[in-house]
Amino acid sequence: MGGGDKGRLELSGRSLFAHVIDRLAPQVSGLALNANGDPDRFADLNLPVISDPIEGFAGPLAGVLAGLDHGAVQGADWIVTAAADTPFLPRDLVSRLQAASEAKGGAIALAATVPSGGELTLHPTFGLWPVALREDLRAALQAGTRKVVVWTERHNAGDAVFPSAALDPFFNINRPEELLRASEAAV
């Protein structure tokens, strides 16, 4: 996409960040942005910017750990994660993740879809995570675990299955043609 922060890309005259914030903010008590590098580049968002607590690029689980650490400081029992390049994320993401967690006895819950005629597709960057698991996650990362599903399977993660419409609610923008497709869908 030409480098830079993908969340800054414009869709219908607004940044992807703005679309995600508008959909997620009503579902949670507070938001924070996980990003590495100079946090001042996000000052206009008026959000706490938290960096990965694990050195090097440890992948999405390092971002989850950053959120869990931030949540612990805030006194939260749970955090929710979402990707900044998914402008159509469900407006009921959190309630459905909570229901999936409760169905599994309070475990982690990850978003999933089932395309028509297809198999279950996990969207592991969209999840509900108990803050109580942060030290377990820290140890897993320090031991080299990088795949989200490898770690979540150890904790009996539940799946919150969302309906797939013409456009997957977890559709993310990685290439120019996907931004064009999102622009067409946003009309």
C-alpha positions in Angstrom: 0.0 0.0 0.0 3.0 2.3 -0.4 4.2 2.2 3.3 3.1 4.3 6.1 0.3 3.6 8.6 -2.5 1.8 6.8 -5.1 3.2 9.2 -4.4 6.6 7.6 -5.8 5.5 4.3 -9.0 7.3 3.3 -12.3 5.5 2.7 -15.3 7.7 1.9 -13.4 10.8 3.0 -12.4 9.4 6.4 -9.4 7.4 7.6 -9.7 3.7 8.2 -8.9 4.5 11.8 -12.0 6.7 12.0 -14.2 3.9 10.6 -12.8 1.3 13.1 -13.1 3.7 16.0 -16.7 4.6 15.1 -17.7 1.0 15.1 -15.7 -0.2 18.1 -15.9 2.7 20.6 -19.6 2.2 21.4 -18.9 -1.4 22.4 -16.1 -0.8 24.9 -15.3 1.4 27.8 -12.0 2.7 26.3 -9.7 2.4 23.4 -6.0 2.3 22.9 -3.9 1.9 19.8 -1.0 -0.7 19.6 1.7 0.8 17.4 5.5 0.8 17.5 7.7 3.7 16.6 6.9 7.4 17.3 3.6 7.6 19.1 3.3 11.3 18.3 2.2 10.5 14.8 -1.1 9.4 16.2 -1.7 12.4 18.5 -4.7 13.5 16.5 -6.5 10.3 17.4 -6.5 11.2 21.1 -5.9 7.6 22.1 -3.2 6.1 24.3 -0.6 4.5 22.1 1.0 1.3 23.5 4.0 -0.4 21.9 4.8 -4.1 21.9 6.5 -5.1 25.2 8.6 -7.8 23.3 11.6 -6.6 21.3 11.7 -7.3 17.6 8.7 -8.1 15.5 6.9 -10.7 17.5 3.6 -10.5 15.5 0.0 -10.0 16.6 0.4 -11.8 19.9 2.9 -9.1 21.0 0.1 -6.5 20.3 -2.3 -8.6 22.4 0.2 -8.7 25.2 0.6 -4.9 25.0 -3.2 -4.6 25.3 -3.3 -7.0 28.2 -0.6 -5.0 30.0 -2.4 -1.8 29.3 -5.7 -3.3 30.5 -4.1 -4.5 33.7 -2.9 -1.0 34.5 -6.5 0.3 33.8 -8.0 -2.3 36.1 -9.7 -4.2 33.3 -10.5 -7.9 33.4 -10.8 -8.3 29.6 -9.6 -6.5 26.5 -10.9 -6.7 22.9 -8.6 -6.5 19.9 -9.5 -5.4 16.3 -7.4 -4.6 13.3 -7.1 -1.0 12.1 -7.6 -1.9 8.4 -11.1 -3.5 8.8 -13.7 -0.7 8.2 -16.7 -3.0 8.3 -16.1 -4.8 11.6 -19.4 -5.9 13.2 -21.2 -3.4 15.4 -22.0 -6.4 17.8 -18.4 -7.7 17.9 -18.0 -7.5 21.6 -21.3 -8.9 22.6 -20.9 -11.9 20.3 -17.3 -12.5 21.6 -18.6 -12.3 25.1 -21.3 -14.9 24.4 -18.7 -17.2 22.8 -16.4 -16.8 25.8 -19.2 -17.6 28.2 -20.2 -20.7 26.2 -16.6 -22.0 26.7 -16.5 -21.2 30.4 -14.8 -17.8 30.3 -12.1 -18.6 27.8 -10.6 -16.5 25.0 -13.0 -15.9 22.1 -12.0 -15.3 18.5 -14.1 -14.0 15.6 -14.9 -16.4 12.8 -17.0 -16.5 9.6 -18.2 -19.4 7.5 -18.4 -18.3 3.8 -21.3 -19.9 2.0 -20.4 -23.5 1.4 -17.1 -23.0 3.0 -15.3 -24.0 6.2 -14.9 -21.9 9.4 -12.4 -19.1 8.9 -10.9 -17.7 12.1 -10.0 -14.0 12.3 -7.6 -14.2 15.3 -6.8 -10.4 15.4 -10.4 -9.9 16.6 -10.7 -11.4 20.0 -11.7 -11.1 23.6 -8.8 -11.8 25.9 -8.8 -12.2 29.7 -6.2 -10.0 31.3 -5.4 -12.8 33.8 -3.6 -14.7 30.9 -1.1 -11.9 30.3 1.9 -13.6 32.1 1.1 -16.9 30.4 1.2 -15.1 27.0 4.4 -13.2 28.0 6.1 -16.6 28.8 4.8 -18.1 25.5 6.2 -15.2 23.5 9.5 -15.4 25.3 9.6 -19.1 24.5 9.1 -18.3 20.8 5.3 -18.8 20.2 4.2 -16.5 17.4 1.0 -17.9 15.9 -2.1 -16.7 17.6 -4.0 -20.0 17.2 -1.2 -22.1 18.6 -1.5 -20.1 21.9 -5.3 -19.7 22.0 -5.9 -23.5 21.4 -4.0 -24.1 24.7 -6.7 -22.0 26.4 -9.8 -23.6 24.9 -10.7 -20.5 22.9 -14.3 -20.2 21.7 -15.4 -19.1 18.2 -17.8 -16.3 17.8 -19.2 -17.0 14.3 -20.5 -14.0 12.4 -22.6 -14.2 9.3 -20.8 -13.6 6.0 -22.7 -11.3 3.8 -21.6 -10.1 0.3 -18.6 -8.5 2.0 -17.0 -10.3 4.9 -17.3 -8.1 8.0 -13.6 -8.8 8.7 -12.6 -7.8 5.2 -9.2 -6.0 5.5 -7.4 -3.7 3.2 -4.0 -4.8 2.1 -3.8 -3.8 -1.5 -5.0 -0.9 -3.7 -7.7 -3.1 -5.3 -9.1 -3.9 -1.8 -9.3 -0.2 -1.0 -11.3 0.2 -4.3 -13.6 -2.7 -3.4 -14.1 -1.2 0.1 -14.9 2.2 -1.5 -17.5 0.5 -3.7 -19.0 -1.4 -0.7 -19.1 1.8 1.5 -21.5 3.6 -0.9 
